[in-house]
């Protein structure tokens, strides 16, 4: 005995699967952008800037007043050297990203670069620009 109007399904309904995929994508985007925190630095803009994806990178920021911070914690140059030595000793392949404000003195950036070289940072990137029209 068969109920009228009820037919067996010949296809799988993928609408819930697509919804779940979009929700997971949105969560992933929110979590990855929330992971990049730090000191607000006004980077210069460029017409062809590349976006770096470094999930375990440590960020050194040099603000426009010359203060240096690592992962949003202000430090002196000697404290920065100690923290960099600790980071490199525990994980030598840890990438370091240097962010410098557009108004900072070039000498301050060179001091941080020299310190990174002295400590033996193997992977150093500079966030020298922001995407065009970006904040």
N, C-alpha and C positions, 0 to 999 in steps of 0.2 A: 504494500500500500504506500503510495507516494503522495505527499502533500502538494496540492496544486500551487503553482507560482514559485516554488522553491526549486532552483536548479543547482546542481553542483558547480563550484567555482572551478573555472579552467585557468585562471590567472591569479597571481599573487598581487595583492594591493600594496604598492611600495610607498604610498603617501606617508604613512607614519615613519618609515625608514628615512625618507628625505627630510621630514621635520626634525627627527632626531639628529641627523647629520648637520643640519643648519644650527641647531642649538649647541651641539658640541663645537662647531666652528666658531660661534660667537663666544663661547666660554674660553676657548683657546686664545682667541684674539685679545680678550679682556685680560686674561692672566699674563700673557706675554708683554702687553703694554704696561701693566701694573708692575711688572718686575723691573722695568727700567726707571728707577727713581734716582734722585740726586739733587744737587744744587742747581738752581735755575741759572743757566749760562746763555747769554745772547750770542749764538753762533753766527758767523757771517753766512750769507746765502750764496748758492752757486746754481748755475743752470743745469748741470748734470752731476748731481750728488748721488753717491751710492749709499744705500742703507746697509749698515753692518748688522749681522745677526750673531750675537755672541752671548749665549745664555748664561755662561759661568764667568763672564769677564768681570774684572774689577775696574771701576771708573775713577780716574783722578780728574778732578775739576779745578780749574784755576779761575776764580771770579775776577770781576773787573777791578776790585780793590786790591788784588794780589793775594788774597787768601787761598790756600791750597786745601783741598779736602779729598779724602778717599772714601768712596761709597757714602757720600753726603755727611761725613764726619770731618770737621775742620782739624787739621794737623799742622804741626811745624815741619820744616824740612827734615830735621833729625828724626822726628816721629814717623814721617813718611818713609824714610830710609829703613827704619826698623820694621815697619809693617810690610814693606816690599820684600825685605830679606826673609821675613816669616812666610809670606805668601809663596815666594819662589822656592823656599826650602821645602814647603809642604807639597806644592804642586808646580813643578817647573814649567809646565805647558800652559799655565793660566794666562789668558790674554789680558793685557792692560790697555784700556782705552783712555786717551788723554783728551779732555774737553777744555778748550780755552776760550774765554770771553773775547769778543772782538775788540774790546777796549783795553785788554790787559797788555802790559809791557812785554815785548818779545823776550827780554832778558829773563823774566819769570818762567816762561815756557821752556827756554833753553836750560835753565837750572833744573827743572823737572826732568827734561829729556836726558841731561847729563847724569842725573841721579839714577834714572832707570838703566842707563848704559852701565854705570858703575856697579849697580846691584846685580846686573846680569839678566835683565828681563829679555826673554827670548821672543815674545810676541807682543809688539807694541803697535797700536793703531791710534790714529788721530781723528777725532770727530771735528774736522776742520770746517765743515759746512753743514748747513741744514738744507733740506729739500726746498726748491723754489716755492714760495707761498706758504711754507710751513712755519710753525711757531717754535 
